[in-house]
Amino acid sequence: MWSDNNYTIKWYEKGGNVLTFSTQTVLSKIGNISEKLDPRKSSINTITFDFEVDNPNDEFSKFLYNKLSTRGKMFFREVVEVYKKDFILYKGFVRNIKLKDSLESKYSIQLENVIGKLKTSLWDREFSEYVLETVTDVNNTRLATGFVMEERIKDETKPVEEQETYRVIIYTGHIFDCLKGIMQMTLSKPEIQVNTLFLDNNYQNFLDLVKFEEVKAEFDSTIYTVNFEWIEPIENIFEFFQEQIFQAVGVVPVVTRSGKLVMKVHQQPTVTQGIRRFDEMNTIKYNSKGIDESQVVNYLKIDYVKDNDDYLKSLIKINSGSFEFFGNELIPEKPQQIKVDSINNHSRADQVTFCSNIADRLFSRYSREINVLDIKLPIQEGYNVELGEFVDISTDVLVDWENGERGFTEKIDEGGNPIARFDVGDIWGGFIEDNTLGVGADGQIVVTTTIKEINTNYFRDISTTDNIKSFLENHAEVRKWVDSQNG
């Protein structure tokens, strides 16, 4: 399936027309998909995709000119899908189109996913009182469910004839429904007419509503009914989502191949949730293993109860188990800081509960060091892995640091019951005593010692994996062999 160069681009024009480019026609080059996710900060980058099309007989130039010269046709709200045969790789919006050369023989096109569309402002028109649009007009035609615009008096102590008013948009409801409403308003078709219904359901193409409802059900407490007030436009919608929704409740935003935003909860997985599994059958290469302590969160400050630009209260939480494990080495000079704007109306108890829940979710995932394994997979496997997923790696090549044996050995508690690997710290590692385990140029697993390179097959019979010796025993045998070779 993946060995040929069979790619297709489907360009969905306004009005229902679908334009198709393929590697059998004018599609000439497929670029890279670039993704980056920081679960600790609940941030994700704008995932872009590049491709090139040929321009035989100026056909693509004519297509562009037609769109530029026809009222109602727009490049940058139209959706494009990228396929490898029938397998979708990417779905996003047109971001940029430019010529590749002065002869107009090729065009370069860049797509962006929905995150790029959400890194924009909202309500510039509503707060600027666009073409005498009244507060009633805004409420009737431009705001999603749960959002209301009010007009307030700046200074009620002044005489009536001198009083000035200002607009405020208020949201009250579940914190996730706030996200859904803002996505609906952002992705709806633009309308300049007053008293014309603005909202549509286009957002449903870019929000996984099934997963949305599943995650929302995990946050069913009344403490997640929040209140926001805005007196000016939101400058960067996705930044608002990241700081005031994703981080504020402890979820990770992920965009799937089909272009839909999915929220995943900050928590350790369970077997019933399903964890993607890789073993020797679907892994090409184990490149390296490392420990990353830069992402540890064990000291957290949450600012809440906002008055204008000031936060009146803060909650400091420290994960004592993490501090005891690391000693003083990882105590940061400053805590990680989260600011929550939306819980002013809660009781004191609910405010503390809300903040404690945030801290507990972060600590459960990030209060210990992160073990990083760099592996290579066939492209079929790689495209099946989405950002934010949990992956279980099984191999008898890597080494358990605790007992020197190869493979992930099952952990047993005091009662003799097995402990799932993802419930305890990762204990696998490299070869003992400053030696390393790697992959040679010929694809063979090799051990590099402080003296010379030894192929692991010297002391390992793959056909008898049930009787594999520990690396402690093997190290002794290898040293004995090396000494004998040195005379």
C-alpha positions in Angstrom: 0.0 0.0 0.0 2.7 2.5 0.9 5.5 1.5 -1.5 4.0 3.4 -4.5 3.6 7.1 -5.0 -0.2 7.1 -5.1 -1.4 10.4 -3.5 -4.5 12.4 -4.0 -5.6 15.9 -3.0 -9.3 16.7 -2.7 -10.1 20.4 -2.7 -13.6 21.2 -1.5 -14.9 24.4 -3.1 -17.7 26.5 -1.7 -20.9 25.2 -3.3 -20.0 21.6 -3.2 -17.6 21.2 -6.2 -14.6 19.0 -5.4 -11.3 19.5 -7.3 -9.0 16.5 -7.4 -5.2 16.5 -7.9 -3.3 13.2 -8.0 0.2 12.0 -8.7 -1.2 10.5 -11.9 -2.3 14.0 -13.0 -0.8 17.3 -11.9 0.2 16.6 -8.3 4.0 16.7 -8.4 5.4 16.8 -4.9 4.2 15.9 -1.4 5.9 17.6 1.6 6.0 16.8 5.3 3.5 16.8 8.1 5.0 18.7 11.1 3.4 18.0 14.5 4.5 19.1 18.0 2.6 18.7 21.3 3.5 19.7 24.8 1.0 17.9 27.1 2.3 19.6 30.2 1.4 23.0 28.9 -1.6 21.7 27.0 -0.3 23.3 23.8 -0.1 22.1 20.2 1.4 23.8 17.2 -0.3 24.6 13.9 0.2 21.4 11.9 1.0 22.3 8.3 1.3 20.3 5.1 2.9 21.3 1.8 2.4 20.1 -1.7 3.1 21.2 -5.3 1.0 21.1 -8.4 2.1 21.4 -12.0 0.5 24.0 -14.3 0.2 22.4 -17.8 -1.5 24.7 -20.3 -2.0 27.2 -17.5 -4.9 25.1 -16.1 -4.1 25.8 -12.5 -3.5 29.5 -13.1 -6.9 29.7 -14.7 -8.4 28.0 -11.7 -6.8 30.5 -9.4 -7.8 33.5 -11.6 -11.4 32.3 -11.7 -11.6 32.1 -7.9 -9.9 35.5 -7.5 -12.3 37.2 -9.9 -15.6 35.5 -8.8 -17.6 37.0 -6.0 -18.2 34.6 -3.1 -15.2 32.2 -4.0 -12.5 32.2 -1.3 -9.3 30.2 -1.0 -8.7 30.5 2.7 -11.9 29.0 4.1 -12.0 26.1 1.7 -11.0 22.6 3.0 -8.4 20.3 1.4 -7.9 16.6 2.2 -4.7 14.6 1.5 -5.0 10.9 0.8 -2.5 8.0 0.3 -4.8 5.8 -1.8 -7.9 5.7 0.3 -6.2 6.4 3.6 -6.6 10.0 4.8 -3.3 11.6 6.0 -4.4 15.2 6.6 -7.3 17.6 6.5 -7.0 21.4 6.7 -7.5 24.8 5.2 -5.6 26.6 2.5 -3.0 28.8 4.1 -0.7 30.0 1.3 -0.3 29.7 -2.5 2.7 30.9 -4.4 4.5 30.4 -7.7 7.6 28.1 -7.7 9.2 29.8 -10.6 8.9 32.7 -13.0 7.5 30.5 -15.8 4.5 29.6 -13.7 5.2 25.9 -14.3 4.4 24.9 -10.7 2.5 26.2 -7.7 3.4 25.6 -4.0 0.5 25.2 -1.7 0.5 25.1 2.1 -2.3 23.8 4.3 -2.9 24.4 8.0 -5.1 22.4 10.4 -7.9 23.9 12.5 -5.4 25.1 15.1 -4.2 27.7 12.6 -7.8 28.9 12.0 -8.3 29.2 15.8 -5.2 31.4 16.3 -7.3 34.4 15.3 -9.4 37.1 17.0 -13.1 37.0 17.8 -15.8 39.7 18.4 -13.9 42.6 16.8 -17.1 43.5 14.9 -19.4 43.0 18.0 -17.4 45.2 20.3 -16.8 47.9 17.7 -20.6 48.3 17.2 -20.3 47.4 13.5 -22.7 49.3 11.2 -25.0 50.3 14.1 -25.4 46.6 15.0 -27.4 46.7 18.3 -26.9 44.5 21.3 -30.2 42.8 20.4 -28.9 42.1 16.9 -25.7 40.5 18.3 -27.7 38.3 20.8 -30.2 37.2 18.1 -27.8 36.3 15.3 -24.1 36.2 16.2 -23.7 34.5 19.6 -23.7 30.8 20.4 -25.7 29.1 23.2 -24.6 30.3 26.6 -23.2 33.6 25.4 -25.0 36.9 26.1 -24.0 40.5 25.3 -25.1 43.2 27.8 -24.7 47.0 27.8 -23.4 48.5 31.1 -22.9 52.0 32.4 -19.3 53.0 33.0 -19.9 55.4 35.8 -23.4 55.5 37.3 -22.5 58.4 39.6 -22.5 60.8 36.6 -25.6 62.6 35.5 -27.7 60.5 33.0 -26.8 62.8 30.1 -23.1 62.3 30.7 -23.2 58.5 31.3 -21.3 56.3 28.8 -22.1 52.7 28.1 -19.9 49.8 27.2 -20.5 46.3 25.9 -19.7 43.0 27.7 -20.1 39.5 26.6 -20.8 36.9 29.3 -20.7 33.2 29.2 -22.2 30.9 31.8 -22.2 27.2 31.4 -20.0 24.1 31.3 -16.4 25.0 30.6 -16.2 22.7 27.6 -19.4 24.1 26.0 -17.7 27.5 26.1 -15.0 25.9 23.8 -17.7 24.4 21.5 -19.6 27.7 21.2 -16.4 29.7 20.4 -15.4 27.2 17.8 -18.9 27.5 16.2 -18.7 31.3 16.1 -15.2 31.2 14.7 -15.8 28.6 12.0 -19.2 29.9 10.8 -19.4 31.6 7.4 -18.9 35.4 7.6 -21.9 37.6 7.1 -21.9 41.4 6.9 -25.6 41.9 6.9 -27.3 43.0 10.2 -30.0 40.7 11.5 -28.8 37.8 9.4 -28.3 34.4 11.1 -24.5 34.0 11.4 -24.1 30.6 13.0 -23.8 27.3 11.1 -22.6 23.8 11.9 -19.3 23.9 10.1 -17.5 23.5 13.5 -18.8 19.9 13.6 -16.3 19.0 10.8 -13.5 20.1 13.1 -14.6 19.0 16.6 -15.0 15.3 17.4 -18.3 15.6 19.1 -18.4 11.9 20.3 -15.1 12.3 22.1 -16.1 15.7 23.2 -19.1 14.4 25.0 -17.1 11.4 26.5 -14.5 13.8 28.0 -17.2 16.2 29.2 -18.9 13.4 31.1 -15.7 13.0 33.1 -16.1 16.6 34.3 -19.7 16.4 35.4 -19.3 18.2 38.7 -21.0 21.6 39.1 -17.6 23.1 39.7 -17.1 23.0 35.9 -20.0 25.3 35.4 -18.0 28.5 35.0 -18.5 32.2 34.2 -16.4 34.3 31.8 -16.8 38.0 31.1 -15.2 39.9 28.2 -15.1 43.6 27.6 -12.9 43.4 24.5 -12.3 40.9 21.7 -10.3 37.7 22.3 -7.0 38.3 20.5 -6.0 34.7 20.1 -8.7 32.1 20.5 -6.5 29.1 20.7 -4.3 30.7 23.3 -7.4 31.4 25.3 -8.4 27.7 25.0 -5.0 26.6 26.1 -4.8 28.8 29.1 -8.4 29.0 30.3 -9.8 25.6 29.3 -7.2 23.0 28.5 -4.7 23.9 31.3 -7.4 24.9 33.6 -9.0 21.5 33.8 -6.0 19.3 32.7 -6.7 18.1 29.2 -4.5 17.8 26.1 -5.7 19.1 22.7 -4.9 16.8 19.8 -5.9 17.1 16.1 -6.6 13.8 14.3 -5.7 13.0 10.7 -9.3 13.7 9.8 -8.7 17.3 11.0 -10.9 17.1 14.1 -9.9 18.6 17.5 -10.0 16.0 20.3 -9.4 16.5 24.0 -7.6 13.8 26.0 -7.6 13.8 29.8 -4.4 14.2 31.8 -4.5 10.8 33.6 -2.8 7.5 33.5 -4.5 5.0 31.2 -6.2 1.8 32.2 -6.2 -1.5 30.3 -9.8 -1.1 29.4 -9.1 2.3 27.7 -6.8 0.6 25.3 -3.1 1.4 24.8 -1.4 1.1 21.5 1.2 -1.7 21.6 4.4 -2.2 19.6 6.7 -5.2 19.8 9.5 -6.7 17.6 7.0 -7.6 14.9 6.1 -4.0 14.0 9.2 -2.1 15.1 12.0 -1.3 12.6 14.6 0.2 14.9 15.2 1.3 18.5 17.4 4.4 18.2 17.9 5.7 21.7 16.5 5.9 25.2 16.7 8.8 27.5 15.3 10.4 30.6 13.9 13.9 30.4 13.6 15.7 33.8 12.9 19.1 32.3 9.1 18.4 32.1 8.7 17.5 35.8 5.9 19.3 37.6 6.0 19.0 41.3 5.5 22.6 42.4 2.4 24.4 41.2 0.9 27.9 41.7 -2.7 28.5 40.7 -4.0 32.0 40.6 -7.8 32.4 40.8 -10.6 34.8 41.7 -9.8 37.6 39.2 -10.5 41.3 39.8 -9.7 43.3 36.7 -6.1 42.2 35.9 -5.3 41.1 39.4 -5.7 37.7 41.0 -6.9 38.0 44.6 -6.1 34.4 45.7 -3.5 31.8 44.9 -3.2 28.1 45.7 0.3 26.6 46.1 0.5 22.8 45.8 3.6 20.6 46.1 3.9 17.0 45.3 5.8 15.7 48.3 6.5 12.2 46.8 8.2 13.8 43.8 10.3 16.0 46.0 11.4 13.1 48.2 12.3 11.1 45.1 14.4 13.8 43.5 15.7 15.4 46.6 16.6 19.1 46.1 17.8 18.6 42.5 14.6 19.3 40.8 13.0 21.9 43.1 12.4 24.8 40.7 13.2 28.4 41.6 9.6 29.3 40.5 6.6 27.0 40.4 4.7 26.3 37.2 1.9 28.9 37.1 -1.7 28.6 35.9 -4.2 31.4 35.9 -7.9 30.7 36.0 -10.3 33.5 35.2 -13.7 31.7 35.2 -14.5 30.6 38.8 -15.2 33.9 40.6 -18.8 32.9 41.1 -18.0 29.6 42.8 -18.1 29.2 46.6 -14.8 29.1 48.4 -14.9 25.3 48.7 -15.6 24.8 45.0 -12.8 27.2 44.1 -10.3 25.2 46.1 -11.7 21.9 44.7 -11.4 23.2 41.1 -7.8 24.2 41.7 -6.9 21.0 43.5 -8.3 18.9 40.7 -6.0 20.7 38.2 -2.9 20.1 40.4 -3.8 16.4 41.0 -4.2 15.7 37.2 -0.8 17.3 36.4 1.0 15.6 39.3 -0.4 12.2 38.3 1.3 12.6 34.9 4.3 14.8 35.4 5.6 14.5 39.0 8.3 12.0 37.9 10.9 12.0 35.1 9.8 11.3 31.6 11.4 8.3 29.9 11.8 8.9 26.2 12.3 6.1 23.7 13.1 6.9 20.1 11.9 4.2 17.8 11.3 3.8 14.0 8.1 2.2 12.7 6.9 1.3 9.2 4.9 4.2 7.8 1.6 2.2 8.1 2.2 1.9 11.9 3.4 5.5 12.3 0.3 7.1 10.7 -1.8 5.0 13.1 -0.3 6.7 16.1 -1.8 10.1 17.0 -0.4 12.7 19.2 -1.2 12.3 22.9 -1.8 8.5 22.7 -0.3 6.1 25.2 2.0 3.5 23.7 3.2 0.2 25.3 6.5 -1.0 24.0 7.4 -4.7 24.4 10.9 -6.0 23.4 13.5 -8.3 24.8 16.2 -6.1 23.4 16.1 -3.4 26.0 17.3 -4.0 29.5 15.8 -3.8 33.0 18.1 -1.7 35.1 16.9 -3.3 38.4 17.9 -6.9 37.7 20.1 -6.7 34.5 17.7 -8.9 32.5 16.5 -8.2 29.0 12.9 -7.2 28.4 10.2 -5.7 30.5 9.8 -8.1 33.4 6.5 -8.2 35.1 6.3 -6.4 38.5 4.7 -8.2 41.4 3.3 -6.5 44.5 3.6 -7.9 48.1 0.5 -10.0 47.6 1.8 -11.7 44.5 -0.4 -9.8 42.1 1.1 -8.4 38.8 1.4 -4.6 38.6 0.7 -3.1 35.2 3.8 -1.5 33.6 2.2 1.8 33.1 1.3 2.1 36.8 4.9 2.1 37.9 8.0 4.0 36.8 9.7 2.8 33.7 12.6 0.6 34.7 14.1 -0.4 31.4 17.4 1.0 30.2 20.8 0.3 28.5 23.7 -2.0 29.0 25.2 -1.9 32.5 28.5 -0.4 33.7 28.7 2.5 31.1 28.1 0.2 28.2 25.4 0.8 25.6 23.0 -1.2 23.5 22.4 -0.1 19.9 21.8 -1.1 16.3 24.7 -1.6 13.9 24.8 -0.4 10.3 23.9 -4.0 9.2 20.8 -3.9 11.3 22.2 -6.3 13.9 21.7 -5.5 17.6 25.1 -4.8 19.1 26.6 -4.1 22.5 29.4 -1.5 22.8 31.7 -2.2 25.7 34.5 -0.1 27.1 37.0 -2.4 25.3 35.5 -3.4 21.9 32.2 -4.0 20.1 30.6 -7.3 20.7 27.6 -8.7 18.7 24.9 -9.8 21.2 24.3 -13.0 19.2 27.7 -14.1 20.7 25.9 -14.9 23.9 22.3 -14.9 22.9 20.5 -17.6 21.1 17.3 -16.0 19.7 15.7 -19.4 19.3 15.8 -20.0 23.1 14.4 -16.7 24.4 12.9 -18.5 27.4 16.4 -19.1 28.8 17.9 -15.8 28.1 20.7 -15.0 30.6 20.7 -11.8 32.5 23.0 -9.0 31.3 24.9 -9.3 34.6 25.8 -12.8 33.7 26.5 -12.0 30.1 28.7 -9.1 31.1 30.9 -11.4 33.1 31.1 -13.9 30.2 31.9 -11.1 27.7 34.6 -9.7 29.9 36.1 -13.2 30.3 36.0 -13.7 26.5 37.6 -10.3 25.8 40.3 -11.0 28.4 41.1 -14.3 26.6 41.3 -12.5 23.2 43.8 -10.1 24.7 46.0 -12.9 25.7 
